[in-house]
Amino acid sequence: MKRNKYNRSFPHILTQFFDDPMTRTVFQEDWSNYRRPPVNIEETDANFAISVLSPGRDKANFHIELKDGELTISYQHAEQENTEATTAPKFVRKEFNLINFKRRFELDEQIIDGEQISASYVDGVLHINLPKREAAIVKEPKQILVG
């Protein structure tokens, strides 16, 4: 198999471009709104459940707010400042970062009981339980026996 001489240098040029600190800063600002964690939403008879895939995060930095029928889930990474320069890790290559994010979902307040919403963070997944109001739960038809 014959190789083109440009096959080796082209990926190298891209790597140099995207590894440049100035390029990373510009692209991180432009693309940060598009890097959101994936979400699953399930519905059962009694509730809705939102699962946000977000491994490696501190549960104290999640913020969940319900206001005017809009559920906002956000994560704000708290930077740790090292007072001693010698204790700061020196990365040779750093490819993953805990980026901040914000997701919004419109809720029907006649269906969702906002007072009963709960959340937990287990094994890198943020779980949010949105219970339905009693009036919104579809009940099975009652069978009446004829006597």
Salt bridges, closest charged atoms under 4 A:
ASP19 OD2 - ARG93 NH1 3.70
GLU43 OE2 - LYS132 NZ 2.65
GLU70 OE1 - ARG104 NE 3.53
GLU79 OE2 - HIS77 NE2 3.91
GLU95 OE2 - ARG93 NE 2.35
ASP113 OD1 - ARG133 NH1 3.88
GLU134 OE2 - LYS139 NZ 3.65
